């Protein structure tokens, strides 16, 4: 079968350059765009059943990678290190193609042509499977042996092809030498230099149904072509994808936060598609699925557990997304949808991914989640104390969006979950109950429980944030800030001056097992502005903590950092560096959260004039940084270097010390289609 797939592929390629069939395949795609980020050339294309993301990696460690939203599948080849950095040039962007194996089964993919100035390209390893295994090989140089694909070397090409483990249509990758030559499997340039390659890659996994731009966005969406392109590539009727190339599948948190921030610019059908994907994956207790493992990843996991089948493996190990669903759903049902449309939506039936073969009404699924929220929140509401906060699940180092092992600095009780999302979920439940939207889906016991929800929310709102409060004397803070600044080679004086004579006060990023605050300044205060109703004093404290210059606060020339470890021990600081995924780096969507939160708070009429002025100043400073880095706004995150008296943007993943690389298309980084600068900072309309 493996050779049969290759023979069909070879026959298809042999027709290149003259047949009507191939010309039809190479017609202009519905969506096609390119983006260079750091060392990666990214080319994304979508047309009909084909959606693919080609990544050409420049530098001394070149690779070719193609990721497909279908099945979260991908194919990639890594080459042996080069003596010097080399660069790709994409001569022919990816063109959609559909191939057939010997059984007539379709494989959907792309054909592209690229050149490189390398002295040689010698294959190190190829992986054809689920993108999770491509990520594993990229990060740890390992993948399951059962998904290994044999390499075939021909006169002018190197190829890999195989069925999926369950004997369904699989994957293929071929690299054909158009300029240069093959010598024992090594691609060598022509004597006058240069290697030119034809790349064909395809997957047999079930294609998704893409949403068009008009199905996605309403007339209020900003005219940002890059954000529109990324959102279109990641948006499907079945689900929104978290990011490409590394996360071409459903993630609950990413979907919910993106829907919430994009909501003013989304069509109702797009909002409902996002919410439905979350509701369909709730478990029996109402927990939100964090991530799905599908296609060959699910097959491998089931076989290791001595099970059969290929049903999705759903991960419920995160704790933040459980409490995000209610406030996002309430925002749509009560603030955006018309009452009749809201009730009609709740009455719809959707297929359950968690219970395959069954349907569930939207309202029933939402109430199931709310029951879980109330049950989890009840202990603290009855007897407030650290031990009754929502903790990470046993044995887990992460449980919210800072989901690297280092992201919470060893914390067990995250600030955002306990101080923001639990009370926000309770308040959302109370709002929906008061609007009588959920009555048809509630039992008598539900009615009694929901009658207490307003009081529960008040306890959480008033008591939980104070448990995270950190206050450090001015002299102690200044000493720590100066020492940390010296270790990074950045100036300390602007940060010290911003302190004035005040103590350094902020909310800890988390509490440890013993309930002690982990004193890392962080951007999660922005969630409070987006989902809460803080007092003027609380707003003053939160905004001041974030907007001070780094390393007293989080502001730099290239954006708002998500963490500042100046006040923790050096060994913890080392795990929050500008090379760490959740360290002293900028995440685009975290800036958007704060920007949207500031706009929301400024719409209030009950704030002190001094607080309103502080919020306006923060809004101006933040948007200056966002607009200064708008070229990377759709990226997942970026890092920095301090040179020539300023912070300079550095793409994350471009440095050898970076622990990972960012996604060129990230769902929650498209939210600037809805999150827009204040009117006084927008350019004047063209006459």
N, C-alpha and C positions, 0 to 999 in steps of 0.2 A: 504493500500500500504506500509506503513512504516513497519508493521510486516511482510509483504510478503518479503520485501528486506532482513530482518533479518533471516527469515527462510531459504532462499536460501543461505545466507552467512553461517549459522550454518551447513547446509548440506555440503557445500564445505569444511569447516574446519573439519568436522567429517571424511573426507577422508584422512586427513593428515597422512603421515607416510607410505603409502603403495601403492597408485595408480599411474599408469603410467602418468595420466593426471597431477597430482600435481608435479610429478618429472619433467615433461616437463616444467611446469611453473617455476620451481626452477633451471633451467639450468643457467649457468653462464651468467649474463647480459652483454650487449655490453659495458656498462659503469657503474662502481661501485667504489666508494671511500669514505673514511671517513676522518673527520677532527675534532679535538677537539680545541675549541676556547673559552677561558674563562670558563664559567659554562656550555657551550653547547657542547654536543656530536652530531656531524652532520654526517649523512650517506646519500649519494646521489646515485641514481640509475636511469638508463635509458635503456630501451629495448623495441623496437617496439612501441606500443601505450602507454607504461607506462613510466612516468618520475615523480619521487617523491623525496622529501627531508624530511627525518626524523630528528627531533630535540628532543633530550632528555635533559632536563634541570636539572642539578645538583643543590645542595644547599638546602636551607630551604624552597624554593618555587618551588617544582618540577612540571614539566609539560611534556606532550607528545604532539608533534605537527607534522603533516605531511602536507607539501605544495606541490601542483601539478601545473606545468606550464599550464596544460589543464585548461582553464578558469580562471587562477590565483586563483584557488580554494584551499581550505584547510580544515582540521579537526584538532581539538585540544581539550585536556582536561587539565584543571588546577586543581591541588590538594590543599587542605588546607595547610597552613604553618605548617612546622614541628618544633619540639622543637630544633633540631640540624640539621646541614647540613647533607645531605645524597647524595650518589653517585649511578648513574646508571652504569651498564656494559652491553654493547651490545653483547649478546651471539650469536645470529644469525642475521647477517646483513639483511637489507631489500631485499626481493626476490619479483620480479614482479609477480602479480597475476591478472587474469581477472575473475570477478564474473558476474553473471547475475541476474537481478531482476525477479519478477514473470511474467513480460511481455517479458522476453527474452532480455532485453536491457543490453548492457555491462557496467560494472563499472570497471575501470582500477585502480589498486593500488598496495599495497605492504603488505607483511607479514614479521614480525620480532619478535625476542624473546629477552627480556631484563630482567635483574635482578636489584634489588635495596636493599640497606641495611636499609631501613626506618622502624621505628616501626609501621607505618600504612600509608596507602594512602587513604585519604577520598576525594571524588570528591567535588570540589568547583564549577566548571562550565565547560561545554563543548560548543564549537561553531563549527558548520559545515556550511560553506558557502564560500564566497569570502574571499581571504586573507586579504583584506582591513578590514573586520570585525574582523578577528583574531587580526590584528594589533590594532584595536580600543579597543578590550577587554584587550589586553596586556598593552596598554598605559593608558586607561581610565576606564577600567572595565565596558564597555557598548557595546551593539550591538543592531541592530534593533530587536524588539520583534518578528516580523513576520518570522525571520529566526531561531527561537528557535527550537531545536530538543528535543523530549522526551527521557528520560533515561529509559532503560529497564534493570532490574537486574534479572539475572538468577541464577542457582545453582553455576556456576563457572565463570560467565562473566558479564560484564557491557557493554551495547551497546547503540549506538545512530544511527538512520538511518532516512532519509527523502528524499522525492522528492525535486527537485528545485521548486521554487515558480511558475514557468510556467508549472509544471507537467511533465517536462522532467526528464531524469535520474539524480539523486541527489547525495547524499553523505552518507558515513557510516564510523563508527569507532567502533571497538570492542576491549575490553581489557579482555582477558581470563586469569584466574588465573591458572597457571601450578604448582606453588608451593606457598603455603599459603592457605588462605581461605577467603571467603566472609562472613561478618557478618553485616547484615542490610545495605548492600551497601558499607561497609568499607573493604578495602583489608588489611588483617592482615598477618604477617609472620608466618611461622612454629615455634613451640616452640624453635627449635635450631637456629632460625633466618633465614632471607632471604625471599624475595618475587621474584617470577619468573613469568613473564607475556608474553603472546603472543599478539602481536599488529597487527591488520588488519585494513587497512584504504584504502578507494577508493573514486574515483570521477567519475561521469558520464559525465563530460564536454568533449567537442570535443578535442581529442588529437592533438598535434602539430607534425610536421614532422621534426625530428632531422637531423641536418647536421653531416655527419661523419667527422672524423679528416682530412681525405684526401680532402674532399670537402671544409674544412675550411682553412687549412694552407698550405703554400708552403714550399719549402726546406730551406728557410732562417730563419724560426721560431726557436726560442731557444728551447732547450731540457729541458723544465721545466714541469715535469709531473703534478704538482699541478695546474699550470696555464692552461695547456692543458685540464685537467679534468674539471675545472670550466668553461672554454670557451665552451667545448662541451655540458655541461649540459645546458648552457644558450643560445645556438645557434640553430635556427630553420629556415626552409625555409620561414616561414611566418613572422618572426621577431626575433630580439635578445631580450633577457630578461635582465632587469637591474640588478637584484641580487636576491639571494635566502637565507633565506626563504621569505623575506618581500616584495620583488618587482618582483615577477615572471611574469612580463608582459612588454609591450612596454613602454619605456620612450625615448622621442625624443633626449634630450640632451645627455643622457647616450649612446645611439646608435651612435650619430654623433661623440662624442669625442672618443669613443672606436674604431670606424671605422677609424678615422683619425690617431690615435696612432698605431693601429694594421696594418694599410694599407700595410706597407712593407712586412708583414708576411702573409697576407691574399690572398687566391685565388680570382680571379676576381668575380666569382659567389657569394662568401661570401660578398664581398664589395657591390655588386649590391643588394643582399638581404637586407643588412642593409639600404642602401640608399632608396630602394623601400619601405621599411616599413615606412620611414619618408615621402616620396613623396605621398604615398597613403593616408596619414592622413592629408594632408594640407587642410585648410578650403578654402572657396571660395575666400578669399582675399590673400591667399598664406602664412598664418601663420602656423608655425610648431606646431603640437600637442605635448604638454608636456607629458601627461600621458593618458592612456586609462582606462576607467572603463568598465569591461566586465562581462559577465556571470551574476551571481545573483546580483552583485552590480549595474549593469545597469538596471536590472529589478526593483530593489527597488527604484532607483532614478527616473525612469520613472513613476512608480506608485505614487510616492510622487508628481510628476508634473501632475498627472491625464493623463498620456500618457500610451500607450501600446507598447509591443514589447520588444526585448532584444538586440537591436543594441547597439554597443559600445558607451559609453559616452566619448567624447573626450574633453580634457582640454586644452584651449589655453591661460592660464593665465600667463605663463612665457614669458619673453621677450628676453632671451639670445639665445634660440635655433633658433629663427627666423633668426638670423644673423650668425649662425654656418653652416647652410646648404650649402650656396654658397662656402665658402672656402674649405669645405670638398669635395663637389662635384667637384670643380675645381682641387683639388689635385689629385683626381682619373682620371678625364677626360683628364687632360693636363700633369700630371707628371707620371702616372702609366699605363694607358690604351693606347694601340696603336690607332692612329687616326681613322682607320677604325672601330675598336671595340668600340671606344667612340661614333661615329656617329650611329652605329648599336644599341648601348645601349639606346641612347636618343630617338630612333625611336620605341623602344619597348612599348607595351601597358601593363599597370598594372591595376588591379582592385582597384577602389577607396573605401577606408574604410569610408571616410567622406561622399561620395555620393554613397551609396550602390546601387548595380545593374548597375553601369556604369564603363567604363574603361577610362583611361587617358594615353596619351603618356608621357613617362618620360620627354622629352624635354618641353612639354607644362606645366607640373607641375612645373618644375624647373623655367621656365620663370615667372610663376605666383608668385612664391616666390620672384624672383628678382624684379618684379614690386612693391611688398610690401616693400622690402628693400629700393628701390630708393625713394618711397613716404615717408617713415619714416625718411630717411636721408636728404631730401631736405631742410626742414626749417633751420637746423643748417648750412648746406652748404651755404645757401643764406645769413644768418645773424647769425654768431656764437655767442652763449651765453648760459648760464646755462639753461634758461627756454626752450631752443630748443633741449636740450639733450634728450635721450630716458629715460623716467622715468618708474618706476614700475606702473602697472595699478592701477587706483583709488581704494582705499580701500584695497589694497593688501600689506601685510608687507614683501613679498618676491617676487622675480621674476627671479632669476638666480640660479646658483647651490647652493649657500648658502641659501637654501630655508626653513630653520627654521625661526620662527618669530624673533629670535635674530640675525640671520646670518649677517645682514648688519648694526647692531647697530643703527637701526632707519633710515638708509639712504634711499633715494628715487631715486638717480641717480647712478647706480653701475659703478665702474671703469671698470670692464672687458667688459661690454656691449659697453660703449661709447668710451673708449680709445683703445680698441682692436677689438672687433667683428664687429662693424659697419664699420670702415674703411677696415677691412679684407674682409667683404662681398662685399663692393664696388669695391675693387681691384680685387676680384675674378670675379665679373661680367664683369669688364673691360677686364680681361684676356680671358674669354670665348667668349666675343663679338669679341675681336681682332682675335681670332682663328677661327671665323666664324662657331662655333659649333651650335649656337642657332638660326641662321637666319631662318631656316624652321618653327620656332615656334613663331616668332615675328611679330608684326604688324608694320605699318609705324610709329605709335606713339612710339612704343618700340624702334625703330631704332633711333629716335630723342632723346629719353630720355637716351639711352645708350651712345650716343655721348657725353654726359656731365658727365659721371660717373667718368672718371679719375680726372677731376677737383674737383668733390665732394669729392672723396677719399683723395685728397691732403689737402683740408680744414680740414676734420675730423682728419687726421693723425697729422697735424701740430698744430691744435688749441685745440682739446678735452683733451689730456693728461695734459696740463698745468693747466687746471681748477681743477685738483685733487692734485696738488703739495702741500705738507706740508713741512715746514722747521722750526725746533725748535732749539733755541739756546742751545749750549752744556750744560751749567749749568742747564737749565730747564729740559732738557732731562735726565741728570744724576740723578737729584733729583727724577724725576718720576720713572726712572728705578730702583733705589735703594728701593724706597718705595714699588713698586710692587713686586720686588724680595723678600723683607722681608715678604710680605703678603703670598707668596707661599712657603716660606722656601727654596728658591733656591739661589745660589750665584749670586751676582751682578757684581763682579769685572771683570770677563772675558768679560761681555757685555760692561762695562764702558771702559775697555781698548781698545776694538774694535772700540770705537768711536774716540779715539785719541783726537784731538782738534777740530774735525769737528762738524758742526751743524748736527742734525739728520734730514735727508731729504729723503722723500719717497712719493709715491702716496697714497692718502687716499683710503680706501676700498670703499667709496661712498661719495656722497654729500647729505646733508639733504634737506628738502623742500625749505629752504632759499638759497641753494647753498653753504652752509658752509661745508668744508671737515670734515669727521669723521676720526680722526687720529689713525686708527688701521693699524698696519703693517700687510701685508697679502701676501699670495702666488700667487695671481692672476697676479702679475707681470710676472709670468712664461708664461702666455698666449701671452704676447707681444713678447717673444722670439720665441714662436712656430708659431705665425701667422703674425708677423710684420717684419719690416726691420729697427730696431732702429739704431740711430747713435752710434758711439763709446761712446760718453758722456752719452747718454741715457742708454746704456747697463751697463756702469760703475755704474751709479746711481741705477738702478734696481737690479743688482746682489749684490751690496754692501748692500743695504737695507735688502734683504732677507737673505744673508749668514752670517750676524753678529750673534754671539752667542745670544740666548734667555737670558734675555728679552729685549735686544736692537734690535735684529733681530728675526729670526725664527729657527735657527739651534740648534739642541740638539743632544745628543748621539743616540737617537732612531728615528731621522728623522727630516724633515722639517715641522714645525707646519704650520697650515693654517691661524692662526690669533695670533696676539700679541697685547693685549689691554693695554699695560703699560702706554700709554699716555692719556687714557680717564678716566673719572670719576669712582670712585669705584663702583657705582651702575651698570655701563656698564661693568666694568671688571668682575663683578659677573656673567654676562650673557655670558661671553666668557671663562669660566673656563675649566680645563681639563676634566670636566664631561659634557660639552655641545657639542652637535653634530657638531657645526661649531665653536667651541671655540679653545682653545690652545691645539689642538690635531693634529695627523698626519693622513692625507688621502693618501692612497697609490697612487692613480692616479694623485694627485696633484704633488707628487714627480716625477712621470713619465712625466708629462707635462714639468716640468722644465728641466729634463734630456734630453728629446727630443729637447726642445728649445735650450739648450746649444749646443747640437750636431749640430743643424741646423745653429746656428750663427757662430760656429767655422768652418763651411764649407765655410764661406765667405772669400773673398780675399781683402776686403777693410777696414779691421779693424786696429786700431792702435796696435802696438806690446804690449803696456801696457794693452790694453783691452783684447787682446787675452790671455795674461798671467792671467789676472783676471778671465776670463771665464774658463780657464783650471784648475785653483786652485779651483774654485767653483764646477766644474765638479768632481774633485777628492774628495772633501769633501762630496758632495752630494752622490756620489756612495758608498763611505765608509759606510755612514749611511744606504743606501738602502740594501747593501749586508749584513750589520750587522743584519738587521731585515728581511731577505729574507724568514724566516719561516712564516711570517704573510703577505707577500707581496700581496697575493691574497685576503686578507680580505678587507673590506670596509675602516675601519679606526681603529686607536688604540689611547690609552691615555698613561699616564705615571705617575710615582711617583719618587720623588727624594730621593734616599737612598744611604748611604755609599759613598757619594761624586760623584754620577753619576745619570743620568736619566735612569730609568728602565721602560721597556715596560709593560703596563697593558692593557689587552684586553678591548675594549670599550663595556660596558654593563655588565661587571663583578662586578662593584661597585654599591652599593645601591644608590649613588648619581647620577649615570649616567642616563641621561634623556631617553636613548633608548639603543638598542643593535645593533651591526653591523651585516652585512650579511656575512656568511661564504663563499659564492661564489658571487663575485661582478664583473660585466662585465668589467668595466673600470679599474679594478685591475688586469686583465689578460694581460694588454698591455705590460708587460715586455717580452712577447714572441717576440715582435718587438723592444721595447726600451731596448737596451742592453748596458752593460758597454763599455767604450772606450777600444780600443784594448790593451792599456798598463795596464789595470786593469783586463783583462780576464785571467783566469788560462791557462797555456800552454796546448796545445792539447796533448792528450795521444798518445804516440808513438805506 
